[in-house]
Amino acid sequence: MAPRTLATAFLLTLLAACSKPPAPPPATTPTPAPSTAPVTLTIWDWHATDPSKPIGKWLAGIDQEFQAAHPGIKLNHVGQSHTEYYEILKATFSAADKATCPDVVMLHQGSRILDQEPSLIALTPYVTDDFRAARVGWDLTCKGYDPKGVPLAVPIAVQGIVWYYNKALLKQAGVDASKPPQTWDAFLAAIAKVKKLGKSGIAVGEKEGFWGEWWINSAWLQCLSDADAKALTAGTLKWTDPRVAPIFEKLKELNDKGCFQDGAMSTPLFPDAGEVFMRGDAAFFLGLISDVAHWKELGEIIGPENLGGMTCPVFKPGQGADRFPTGGAFAYAVTKWSQHPREAFDYIAFVGSDQHADSFLKDVGSFPANQHYDAKLMTDPNAKEIAGWMTAGRAGHQLTEAMPTAVSEALKRECQRILSGQTDVKGAMEAVEKVAEGERARAKGK
Protein backbone atom coordinates (compact mmCIF):
# COMPACT_ATOMS: atom_id res chain seq x y z
CA MET A 1 0.00 0.00 0.00
CA ALA A 2 1.11 3.59 -0.61
CA PRO A 3 -0.63 5.33 2.29
CA ARG A 4 -0.03 8.89 1.16
CA THR A 5 -1.24 8.40 -2.41
CA LEU A 6 -4.75 9.65 -1.68
CA ALA A 7 -3.63 12.73 0.23
CA THR A 8 -0.98 13.65 -2.31
CA ALA A 9 -3.35 13.33 -5.24
CA PHE A 10 -5.97 15.41 -3.46
CA LEU A 11 -3.48 18.16 -2.71
CA LEU A 12 -2.47 18.54 -6.32
CA THR A 13 -6.01 19.42 -7.30
CA LEU A 14 -6.19 22.16 -4.70
CA LEU A 15 -3.28 23.83 -6.42
CA ALA A 16 -4.87 23.54 -9.84
CA ALA A 17 -7.18 26.04 -11.52
CA CYS A 18 -10.63 26.34 -10.03
CA SER A 19 -12.47 25.70 -13.26
CA LYS A 20 -13.65 22.19 -14.06
CA PRO A 21 -11.71 20.16 -16.60
CA PRO A 22 -13.58 18.76 -19.58
CA ALA A 23 -15.76 15.75 -18.89
CA PRO A 24 -14.06 12.39 -19.51
CA PRO A 25 -14.63 10.92 -22.97
CA PRO A 26 -17.08 8.05 -23.34
CA ALA A 27 -15.81 4.63 -22.30
CA THR A 28 -14.34 2.64 -25.14
CA THR A 29 -13.84 -0.65 -23.33
CA PRO A 30 -16.66 -3.18 -23.65
CA THR A 31 -18.89 -3.49 -20.59
CA PRO A 32 -21.83 -5.73 -19.76
CA ALA A 33 -25.02 -4.55 -21.43
CA PRO A 34 -27.78 -3.05 -19.27
CA SER A 35 -31.02 -4.89 -18.71
CA THR A 36 -33.97 -4.16 -21.00
CA ALA A 37 -36.54 -5.25 -18.39
CA PRO A 38 -37.71 -3.16 -15.39
CA VAL A 39 -35.02 -3.17 -12.70
CA THR A 40 -35.08 -2.72 -8.92
CA LEU A 41 -31.78 -1.90 -7.22
CA THR A 42 -31.42 -2.27 -3.45
CA ILE A 43 -28.81 -0.01 -1.87
CA TRP A 44 -27.58 -0.29 1.68
CA ASP A 45 -25.76 2.41 3.63
CA TRP A 46 -25.72 4.04 7.05
CA HIS A 47 -26.22 7.65 5.95
CA ALA A 48 -29.71 7.06 4.57
CA THR A 49 -31.01 6.44 8.10
CA ASP A 50 -31.24 10.19 8.72
CA PRO A 51 -32.47 12.22 5.73
CA SER A 52 -32.49 15.35 7.92
CA LYS A 53 -28.67 15.37 7.95
CA PRO A 54 -26.96 17.05 4.98
CA ILE A 55 -25.48 13.82 3.61
CA GLY A 56 -28.75 11.90 4.04
CA LYS A 57 -30.60 14.70 2.28
CA TRP A 58 -27.93 14.73 -0.45
CA LEU A 59 -28.35 11.01 -1.10
CA ALA A 60 -32.15 11.28 -1.14
CA GLY A 61 -31.91 14.03 -3.77
CA ILE A 62 -29.52 11.96 -5.87
CA ASP A 63 -31.93 9.02 -5.75
CA GLN A 64 -34.72 11.22 -7.09
CA GLU A 65 -32.50 12.55 -9.88
CA PHE A 66 -31.33 9.07 -10.83
CA GLN A 67 -34.83 7.63 -11.03
CA ALA A 68 -36.00 10.59 -13.12
CA ALA A 69 -33.12 10.01 -15.53
CA HIS A 70 -33.63 6.21 -15.50
CA PRO A 71 -37.40 5.59 -15.46
CA GLY A 72 -36.87 1.86 -15.93
CA ILE A 73 -34.96 1.58 -12.64
CA LYS A 74 -36.53 1.68 -9.18
CA LEU A 75 -34.32 2.30 -6.15
CA ASN A 76 -34.88 0.61 -2.81
CA HIS A 77 -32.54 2.58 -0.54
CA VAL A 78 -32.24 1.00 2.90
CA GLY A 79 -30.63 2.77 5.83
CA GLN A 80 -28.84 0.42 8.23
CA SER A 81 -27.46 1.08 11.71
CA HIS A 82 -23.92 2.43 11.53
CA THR A 83 -22.97 0.73 14.79
CA GLU A 84 -24.13 -2.72 13.67
CA TYR A 85 -23.63 -2.30 9.94
CA TYR A 86 -20.92 -4.89 9.37
CA GLU A 87 -22.59 -7.47 11.59
CA ILE A 88 -25.76 -7.07 9.53
CA LEU A 89 -23.74 -7.26 6.33
CA LYS A 90 -21.89 -10.38 7.46
CA ALA A 91 -25.11 -12.20 8.39
CA THR A 92 -26.76 -11.29 5.08
CA PHE A 93 -23.77 -12.30 3.00
CA SER A 94 -23.45 -15.56 4.93
CA ALA A 95 -27.04 -16.42 4.05
CA ALA A 96 -26.10 -15.94 0.37
CA ASP A 97 -29.70 -15.36 -0.65
CA LYS A 98 -29.94 -13.24 -3.77
CA ALA A 99 -33.49 -12.28 -2.79
CA THR A 100 -32.29 -10.55 0.41
CA CYS A 101 -28.75 -9.44 -0.52
CA PRO A 102 -28.46 -5.82 -1.68
CA ASP A 103 -27.10 -4.83 -5.08
CA VAL A 104 -25.03 -1.90 -3.84
CA VAL A 105 -23.35 -1.51 -0.44
CA MET A 106 -21.63 1.43 1.20
CA LEU A 107 -18.32 0.47 2.83
CA HIS A 108 -15.57 2.27 4.69
CA GLN A 109 -12.46 2.41 2.57
CA GLY A 110 -9.54 0.22 3.55
CA SER A 111 -9.69 -3.13 5.32
CA ARG A 112 -13.49 -3.10 5.46
CA ILE A 113 -13.62 -3.38 1.67
CA LEU A 114 -10.99 -6.10 1.43
CA ASP A 115 -12.76 -8.03 4.21
CA GLN A 116 -15.81 -8.26 1.93
CA GLU A 117 -13.86 -9.20 -1.22
CA PRO A 118 -15.48 -12.68 -1.59
CA SER A 119 -18.92 -11.02 -1.66
CA LEU A 120 -18.09 -8.25 -4.15
CA ILE A 121 -17.62 -8.20 -7.90
CA ALA A 122 -14.51 -6.79 -9.52
CA LEU A 123 -15.40 -3.50 -11.19
CA THR A 124 -12.71 -3.78 -13.87
CA PRO A 125 -15.22 -4.01 -16.78
CA TYR A 126 -16.73 -0.67 -15.77
CA VAL A 127 -13.82 1.42 -14.45
CA THR A 128 -12.15 3.05 -17.45
CA ASP A 129 -8.79 4.80 -17.29
CA ASP A 130 -10.51 8.19 -17.36
CA PHE A 131 -12.93 7.19 -14.60
CA ARG A 132 -10.03 6.05 -12.42
CA ALA A 133 -7.90 9.12 -13.13
CA ALA A 134 -10.68 11.49 -12.02
CA ARG A 135 -10.81 10.01 -8.51
CA VAL A 136 -8.46 9.55 -5.57
CA GLY A 137 -8.67 6.71 -3.07
CA TRP A 138 -8.06 3.67 -5.27
CA ASP A 139 -5.21 2.60 -2.99
CA LEU A 140 -7.88 1.88 -0.37
CA THR A 141 -10.49 0.31 -2.63
CA CYS A 142 -8.47 -2.05 -4.84
CA LYS A 143 -7.21 -5.57 -4.25
CA GLY A 144 -3.91 -5.60 -2.39
CA TYR A 145 -4.15 -1.84 -1.74
CA ASP A 146 -2.74 -1.37 -5.23
CA PRO A 147 -4.09 1.92 -6.68
CA LYS A 148 -3.68 0.48 -10.19
CA GLY A 149 -5.10 -2.89 -9.26
CA VAL A 150 -8.51 -4.54 -9.49
CA PRO A 151 -11.15 -2.13 -8.12
CA LEU A 152 -13.62 -3.58 -5.62
CA ALA A 153 -15.40 -0.30 -4.85
CA VAL A 154 -15.63 3.29 -6.08
CA PRO A 155 -14.33 5.93 -3.63
CA ILE A 156 -16.85 8.72 -3.05
CA ALA A 157 -15.37 10.84 -0.25
CA VAL A 158 -12.05 11.88 1.29
CA GLN A 159 -11.83 11.74 5.07
CA GLY A 160 -9.55 13.08 7.79
CA ILE A 161 -9.41 13.67 11.54
CA VAL A 162 -8.74 17.06 13.14
CA TRP A 163 -9.26 18.75 16.48
CA TYR A 164 -11.96 21.44 16.63
CA TYR A 165 -12.27 24.07 19.35
CA ASN A 166 -14.90 26.57 20.49
CA LYS A 167 -13.28 30.01 20.26
CA ALA A 168 -15.97 31.72 22.32
CA LEU A 169 -15.63 29.24 25.18
CA LEU A 170 -11.83 29.46 25.20
CA LYS A 171 -12.04 33.26 25.26
CA GLN A 172 -14.48 33.10 28.15
CA ALA A 173 -11.98 30.89 30.00
CA GLY A 174 -9.16 33.36 29.43
CA VAL A 175 -7.40 31.42 26.67
CA ASP A 176 -6.20 33.22 23.55
CA ALA A 177 -8.56 31.72 20.97
CA SER A 178 -6.58 33.23 18.10
CA LYS A 179 -3.68 30.95 19.07
CA PRO A 180 -5.04 27.51 19.99
CA PRO A 181 -2.84 25.44 22.30
CA GLN A 182 -0.23 23.68 20.21
CA THR A 183 1.72 21.87 22.92
CA TRP A 184 0.45 19.19 25.26
CA ASP A 185 1.07 21.27 28.39
CA ALA A 186 -0.73 24.28 26.91
CA PHE A 187 -3.62 22.03 25.90
CA LEU A 188 -3.98 20.65 29.43
CA ALA A 189 -3.69 24.16 30.87
CA ALA A 190 -6.49 25.40 28.59
CA ILE A 191 -8.71 22.49 29.66
CA ALA A 192 -8.04 23.29 33.32
CA LYS A 193 -9.22 26.88 32.76
CA VAL A 194 -12.34 25.71 30.91
CA LYS A 195 -13.20 23.32 33.75
CA LYS A 196 -13.24 26.27 36.16
CA LEU A 197 -16.24 27.57 34.19
CA GLY A 198 -18.09 24.33 34.92
CA LYS A 199 -17.50 23.08 31.37
CA SER A 200 -15.65 20.03 30.08
CA GLY A 201 -12.40 19.96 28.21
CA ILE A 202 -13.11 17.43 25.47
CA ALA A 203 -16.45 16.14 24.18
CA VAL A 204 -15.99 12.36 23.91
CA GLY A 205 -18.26 9.51 22.83
CA GLU A 206 -16.59 6.21 23.62
CA LYS A 207 -19.59 3.91 23.94
CA GLU A 208 -18.77 2.05 20.69
CA GLY A 209 -15.00 2.58 20.81
CA PHE A 210 -14.85 4.78 17.70
CA TRP A 211 -13.42 7.78 19.55
CA GLY A 212 -10.48 5.73 20.80
CA GLU A 213 -9.68 4.74 17.23
CA TRP A 214 -9.87 8.39 16.17
CA TRP A 215 -7.46 9.25 18.99
CA ILE A 216 -4.97 6.60 17.82
CA ASN A 217 -5.11 7.90 14.26
CA SER A 218 -4.60 11.47 15.46
CA ALA A 219 -1.75 10.73 17.87
CA TRP A 220 0.38 8.11 16.12
CA LEU A 221 1.98 10.62 13.74
CA GLN A 222 4.02 12.00 16.65
CA CYS A 223 5.32 8.61 17.77
CA LEU A 224 6.04 6.68 14.60
CA SER A 225 7.53 7.36 11.18
CA ASP A 226 5.74 6.26 8.04
CA ALA A 227 8.24 3.38 7.85
CA ASP A 228 7.39 2.43 11.44
CA ALA A 229 3.69 2.44 10.58
CA LYS A 230 4.27 0.09 7.66
CA ALA A 231 6.35 -2.16 9.88
CA LEU A 232 3.61 -2.17 12.51
CA THR A 233 1.06 -3.21 9.91
CA ALA A 234 3.43 -5.88 8.54
CA GLY A 235 4.27 -7.20 12.00
CA THR A 236 7.99 -6.45 11.95
CA LEU A 237 7.30 -3.78 14.57
CA LYS A 238 5.27 -5.05 17.52
CA TRP A 239 2.46 -3.30 19.32
CA THR A 240 4.49 -3.86 22.49
CA ASP A 241 7.36 -1.72 21.16
CA PRO A 242 8.18 1.28 23.43
CA ARG A 243 7.68 3.61 20.47
CA VAL A 244 3.98 2.76 20.48
CA ALA A 245 3.47 3.33 24.20
CA PRO A 246 3.01 7.15 24.21
CA ILE A 247 -0.16 6.80 22.11
CA PHE A 248 -1.85 4.90 24.92
CA GLU A 249 -0.11 6.76 27.74
CA LYS A 250 -1.43 10.14 26.60
CA LEU A 251 -4.93 8.71 26.21
CA LYS A 252 -4.78 7.49 29.81
CA GLU A 253 -3.44 10.87 30.96
CA LEU A 254 -6.40 12.71 29.43
CA ASN A 255 -8.76 10.42 31.30
CA ASP A 256 -6.84 10.54 34.57
CA LYS A 257 -6.86 14.34 34.54
CA GLY A 258 -10.63 14.51 34.00
CA CYS A 259 -10.49 16.06 30.54
CA PHE A 260 -13.71 14.38 29.32
CA GLN A 261 -17.33 15.18 30.09
CA ASP A 262 -19.18 13.05 32.64
CA GLY A 263 -20.51 9.85 31.13
CA ALA A 264 -18.09 9.84 28.18
CA MET A 265 -17.83 6.04 28.27
CA SER A 266 -21.58 5.61 27.84
CA THR A 267 -21.97 8.43 25.29
CA PRO A 268 -22.40 7.45 21.61
CA LEU A 269 -19.98 9.24 19.32
CA PHE A 270 -22.70 9.88 16.72
CA PRO A 271 -24.39 12.27 17.28
CA ASP A 272 -24.22 12.70 21.04
CA ALA A 273 -20.57 13.64 21.52
CA GLY A 274 -20.78 16.23 18.77
CA GLU A 275 -23.88 17.67 20.39
CA VAL A 276 -22.00 18.10 23.68
CA PHE A 277 -19.50 20.25 21.81
CA MET A 278 -22.12 22.14 19.79
CA ARG A 279 -24.07 23.01 22.98
CA GLY A 280 -20.96 24.74 24.29
CA ASP A 281 -20.48 22.20 27.08
CA ALA A 282 -16.94 21.29 26.00
CA ALA A 283 -14.10 23.31 24.49
CA PHE A 284 -12.57 20.68 22.20
CA PHE A 285 -13.82 17.95 19.90
CA LEU A 286 -11.89 15.39 17.87
CA GLY A 287 -13.85 15.28 14.63
CA LEU A 288 -13.84 14.60 10.92
CA ILE A 289 -13.37 16.70 7.77
CA SER A 290 -16.20 15.08 5.77
CA ASP A 291 -19.70 13.63 6.06
CA VAL A 292 -20.61 14.19 9.74
CA ALA A 293 -19.09 15.65 12.91
CA HIS A 294 -17.10 18.02 10.71
CA TRP A 295 -16.51 21.72 10.08
CA LYS A 296 -19.79 22.32 8.26
CA GLU A 297 -22.04 20.52 10.73
CA LEU A 298 -20.31 22.04 13.75
CA GLY A 299 -20.01 25.53 12.26
CA GLU A 300 -23.69 25.69 11.36
CA ILE A 301 -24.56 25.37 15.06
CA ILE A 302 -21.91 27.38 16.87
CA GLY A 303 -21.10 29.67 13.94
CA PRO A 304 -18.07 29.31 11.65
CA GLU A 305 -16.57 32.40 13.29
CA ASN A 306 -16.59 30.59 16.65
CA LEU A 307 -15.14 27.34 15.31
CA GLY A 308 -11.45 26.69 14.97
CA GLY A 309 -9.40 23.73 13.86
CA MET A 310 -6.00 22.42 14.90
CA THR A 311 -3.90 19.30 14.71
CA CYS A 312 -3.20 17.07 17.71
CA PRO A 313 -1.47 18.93 20.57
CA VAL A 314 2.23 18.10 20.47
CA PHE A 315 3.40 15.74 23.21
CA LYS A 316 6.41 14.40 21.28
CA PRO A 317 8.08 17.13 19.19
CA GLY A 318 9.72 16.12 15.96
CA GLN A 319 9.16 15.70 12.27
CA GLY A 320 5.50 14.97 11.59
CA ALA A 321 4.23 16.33 14.89
CA ASP A 322 2.06 18.89 13.11
CA ARG A 323 0.49 16.40 10.67
CA PHE A 324 -3.07 15.14 10.72
CA PRO A 325 -4.44 11.85 9.35
CA THR A 326 -6.28 11.73 6.05
CA GLY A 327 -7.59 8.85 3.97
CA GLY A 328 -10.70 7.40 2.46
CA ALA A 329 -14.20 7.96 3.76
CA PHE A 330 -16.94 5.85 2.21
CA ALA A 331 -17.13 3.96 -1.06
CA TYR A 332 -19.80 2.00 -2.93
CA ALA A 333 -19.42 -1.59 -4.15
CA VAL A 334 -21.56 -4.07 -6.11
CA THR A 335 -22.30 -7.43 -4.50
CA LYS A 336 -21.90 -10.71 -6.36
CA TRP A 337 -25.60 -11.45 -5.83
CA SER A 338 -26.72 -8.46 -7.88
CA GLN A 339 -28.71 -9.45 -10.95
CA HIS A 340 -28.08 -6.05 -12.48
CA PRO A 341 -24.37 -5.17 -12.05
CA ARG A 342 -24.32 -2.74 -14.97
CA GLU A 343 -27.18 -0.69 -13.53
CA ALA A 344 -25.69 -0.97 -10.05
CA PHE A 345 -22.42 0.53 -11.26
CA ASP A 346 -24.31 3.21 -13.19
CA TYR A 347 -25.94 4.25 -9.92
CA ILE A 348 -22.57 4.41 -8.14
CA ALA A 349 -21.07 6.45 -10.99
CA PHE A 350 -24.06 8.81 -10.80
CA VAL A 351 -23.49 9.38 -7.07
CA GLY A 352 -19.83 10.13 -7.69
CA SER A 353 -20.30 12.21 -10.85
CA ASP A 354 -18.75 15.63 -11.47
CA GLN A 355 -22.08 17.32 -10.76
CA HIS A 356 -22.47 15.59 -7.44
CA ALA A 357 -18.84 16.21 -6.50
CA ASP A 358 -19.78 19.90 -6.59
CA SER A 359 -22.92 19.40 -4.51
CA PHE A 360 -21.05 17.15 -2.07
CA LEU A 361 -18.62 19.98 -1.38
CA LYS A 362 -21.22 22.75 -1.35
CA ASP A 363 -24.25 21.14 0.32
CA VAL A 364 -22.71 18.43 2.49
CA GLY A 365 -19.51 20.25 3.25
CA SER A 366 -17.34 17.25 2.43
CA PHE A 367 -14.26 16.67 0.32
CA PRO A 368 -15.16 14.50 -2.72
CA ALA A 369 -12.99 11.73 -4.12
CA ASN A 370 -13.92 12.90 -7.62
CA GLN A 371 -11.47 15.70 -8.29
CA HIS A 372 -13.53 17.27 -11.09
CA TYR A 373 -15.10 19.76 -8.72
CA ASP A 374 -15.18 23.54 -8.62
CA ALA A 375 -12.72 24.59 -5.90
CA LYS A 376 -14.35 28.06 -5.75
CA LEU A 377 -17.22 26.40 -3.90
CA MET A 378 -14.91 25.99 -0.90
CA THR A 379 -15.73 29.19 1.02
CA ASP A 380 -15.83 28.13 4.69
CA PRO A 381 -12.76 29.42 6.58
CA ASN A 382 -12.21 26.12 8.39
CA ALA A 383 -12.45 24.12 5.16
CA LYS A 384 -9.92 26.46 3.57
CA GLU A 385 -7.59 26.07 6.53
CA ILE A 386 -7.76 22.27 6.37
CA ALA A 387 -7.15 22.39 2.63
CA GLY A 388 -4.17 24.66 3.34
CA TRP A 389 -2.70 22.09 5.71
CA MET A 390 -2.96 19.55 2.93
CA THR A 391 -1.22 21.75 0.38
CA ALA A 392 1.52 22.41 2.96
CA GLY A 393 2.25 18.70 3.16
CA ARG A 394 0.76 18.18 6.62
CA ALA A 395 -1.42 15.23 5.60
CA GLY A 396 -0.47 11.82 6.94
CA HIS A 397 -2.48 8.63 6.73
CA GLN A 398 -4.81 6.88 9.14
CA LEU A 399 -2.88 4.17 10.95
CA THR A 400 -5.81 1.78 11.31
CA GLU A 401 -7.14 2.15 7.77
CA ALA A 402 -5.33 -0.76 6.15
CA MET A 403 -4.94 -2.94 9.22
CA PRO A 404 -6.90 -6.18 9.60
CA THR A 405 -10.32 -5.42 11.02
CA ALA A 406 -9.65 -7.68 14.00
CA VAL A 407 -6.68 -5.51 14.98
CA SER A 408 -8.70 -2.30 14.64
CA GLU A 409 -11.43 -3.83 16.81
CA ALA A 410 -8.83 -4.85 19.40
CA LEU A 411 -7.51 -1.29 19.48
CA LYS A 412 -10.99 0.12 20.08
CA ARG A 413 -11.65 -2.45 22.78
CA GLU A 414 -8.37 -1.86 24.60
CA CYS A 415 -8.83 1.92 24.53
CA GLN A 416 -12.18 1.40 26.22
CA ARG A 417 -10.56 -0.88 28.81
CA ILE A 418 -7.84 1.69 29.55
CA LEU A 419 -10.41 4.45 30.03
CA SER A 420 -12.62 2.28 32.23
CA GLY A 421 -9.68 1.15 34.37
CA GLN A 422 -9.91 -2.50 33.32
CA THR A 423 -6.33 -2.60 32.05
CA ASP A 424 -3.15 -0.56 31.99
CA VAL A 425 -1.08 0.61 29.04
CA LYS A 426 1.20 -2.44 29.09
CA GLY A 427 -1.75 -4.83 29.24
CA ALA A 428 -3.50 -3.06 26.37
CA MET A 429 -0.42 -3.18 24.15
CA GLU A 430 0.07 -6.88 24.85
CA ALA A 431 -3.58 -7.64 24.11
CA VAL A 432 -3.46 -5.85 20.74
CA GLU A 433 -0.20 -7.60 19.80
CA LYS A 434 -1.75 -10.98 20.60
CA VAL A 435 -4.59 -10.27 18.15
CA ALA A 436 -2.13 -8.98 15.54
CA GLU A 437 -0.05 -12.16 15.89
CA GLY A 438 -3.15 -14.26 15.35
CA GLU A 439 -4.07 -12.32 12.22
CA ARG A 440 -0.57 -12.72 10.80
CA ALA A 441 -0.67 -16.45 11.44
CA ARG A 442 -4.09 -16.69 9.85
CA ALA A 443 -2.88 -14.79 6.77
CA LYS A 444 0.11 -17.11 6.38
CA GLY A 445 -2.16 -20.13 6.61
CA LYS A 446 -4.35 -19.05 3.69
C-alpha positions, -999 to +999 in steps of 0.1 A: +000+000+000+011+036-006-006+053+023+000+089+012-012+084-024-047+096-017-036+127+002-010+136-023-034+133-052-060+154-035-035+182-027-025+185-063-060+194-073-062+222-047-033+238-064-049+235-098-072+260-115-106+263-100-125+257-133-136+222-141-117+202-166-136+188-196-158+157-189-141+124-195-146+109-230-171+080-233-158+046-223-143+026-251-138-006-233-167-032-237-189-035-206-218-057-198-250-046-214-278-030-193-310-049-187-340-042-210-365-052-184-377-032-154-350-032-127-351-027-089-318-019-072-314-023-035-288+000-019-276-003+017-258+024+036-257+040+070-262+076+060-297+071+046-310+064+081-312+102+087-325+122+057-325+153+079-287+154+079-270+170+050-255+138+036-287+119+040-306+147+023-279+147-005-283+110-011-322+113-011-319+140-038-295+120-059-319+090-058-347+112-071-325+126-099-313+091-108-348+076-110-360+106-131-331+100-155-336+062-155-374+056-155-369+019-159-350+016-126-365+017-092-343+023-061-349+006-028-325+026-005-322+010+029-306+028+058-288+004+082-275+011+117-239+024+115-230+007+148-241-027+137-236-023+099-209-049+094-226-075+116-258-071+095-237-073+063-219-104+075-251-122+084-268-113+051-238-123+030-235-156+049-270-164+041-261-159+004-297-154-006-299-132-038-335-123-028-323-105+004-288-094-005-285-058-017-271-048-051-250-019-038-234-015-004-216+014+012-183+005+028-156+023+047-125+024+026-095+002+035-097-031+053-135-031+055-136-034+017-110-061+014-128-080+042-158-083+019-139-092-012-155-127-016-189-110-017-181-082-041-176-082-079-145-068-095-154-035-112-127-038-139-152-040-168-167-007-158-138+014-144-122+030-175-088+048-173-105+082-174-129+072-146-100+061-124-079+091-131-107+115-120-108+100-085-085+096-056-087+067-031-081+037-053-052+026-030-079+019-004-105+003-026-085-021-048-072-056-042-039-056-024-041-018-017-027-014-052-041+019-067-037+005-102-051-029-093-085-045-095-111-021-081-136-036-056-154-003-049-156+033-061-143+059-036-169+087-030-154+108-003-120+119+013-118+117+051-096+131+078-094+137+115-087+171+131-093+188+165-120+214+166-123+241+193-149+266+205-133+300+203-160+317+223-156+292+252-118+295+252-120+333+253-145+331+282-120+309+300-092+334+294-074+314+267-062+332+235-086+317+210-066+332+181-037+309+191-050+275+200-028+254+223-002+237+202+017+219+229+004+192+253+011+213+284-007+243+269-036+220+259-040+207+294-037+242+309-065+254+286-087+225+297-080+233+333-092+269+328-123+257+309-132+233+337-132+263+362-162+276+342-181+243+349-175+231+314-157+200+301-124+200+282-131+174+255-165+161+242-160+124+239-183+095+228-166+062+236-196+039+239-188+021+207-150+026+208-148+048+177-134+078+196-105+057+208-097+047+172-099+084+162-075+092+190-050+066+178-051+079+143-046+115+155-017+107+179+004+081+161+020+106+137+040+120+167+053+086+178+060+067+146+075+074+112+057+063+080+082+034+079+074+024+114+037+024+106+043+001+077+063-022+099+036-022+125+011-032+099+034-059+085+043-072+120+080-064+119+073-038+146+053-051+175+025-033+193+045-039+225+074-017+212+082+013+234+077+036+205+040+028+205+035+033+242+030+072+242-002+068+221-018+049+249-001+068+277-014+101+266-049+087+262-048+075+298-034+109+310-064+127+294-088+104+313-068+105+346-069+143+345-106+145+340-105+161+305-137+144+293-173+152+301-192+131+326-205+098+311-181+098+282-178+060+283-216+056+278-220+084+253-224+074+216-200+092+193-227+099+167-244+123+173-242+127+210-206+136+215-208+162+188-239+177+204-220+181+237-195+202+218-221+221+198-241+230+230-210+247+243-205+222+271-169+213+260-141+233+245-126+207+222-138+180+199-119+154+179-139+153+146-138+146+109-134+167+078-162+151+058-197+136+061-206+142+097-191+156+129-171+180+107-165+217+101-198+223+083-220+205+107-203+220+138-200+255+123-237+257+114-246+254+151-219+274+169-211+297+139-181+293+117-166+324+133-166+306+167-151+273+153-115+267+150-094+237+139-060+224+149-039+193+147-032+171+177-015+189+206+022+181+205+034+157+232+064+144+213+081+171+192+097+161+160+092+157+123+055+150+116+042+163+149+021+189+131+005+164+107-031+151+107-044+119+093-063+117+060-076+088+040-107+074+025-142+080+038-169+058+022-171+040-011-198+020-029-194-016-041-216-041-061-223-074-045-219-107-064-256-114-058-267-085-079-287-095-109-281-060-125-244-052-120-243-027-150-272-007-135-257-010-100-224+005-113-243+032-132-259+043-099-226+044-081-211+065-110-241+088-108-235+094-071-198+101-077-203+122-109-188+156-115-221+173-108-225+156-074-188+162-065-198+199-066-229+194-045-211+172-021-186+200-014-212+227-014-242+211+003-227+184+025-195+202+033-173+173+024-143+167+003-152+145-027-130+117-041-139+129-076-115+157-083-135+173-111-151+198-087-152+235-086-127+246-059-144+281-057-172+264-039-149+260-009-157+292+010-158+281+047-128+294+066-122+261+084-124+241+052-099+265+036-076+261+065-078+223+064-071+224+026-042+247+033-027+221+057-030+196+029-012+218+004+015+224+030+022+187+032+008+182+066-014+152+056-005+118+069-025+086+067-048+069+091-029+042+110-058+018+113-071+021+078-053-008+061-049-029+092-069-062+096-103-054+110-097-077+140-067-055+150-087-023+146-114-038+168-088-048+194-075-013+195-110+001+201-117-025+228-084-019+246-088+019+245-122+014+262-106-009+288-078+017+295-104+044+300-126+023+322-097+012+344-099-025+333-063-026+321-031-006+320-011+006+290+012-024+291-017-048+292-035-031+264-004-032+241+001-069+249-036-076+241-035-058+207-002-076+198-018-110+206-046-103+182-021-090+155+000-122+159-032-143+154-041-123+122-006-127+108-007-165+114-041-167+098-029-148+068+001-171+064-022-201+066-043-191+037 
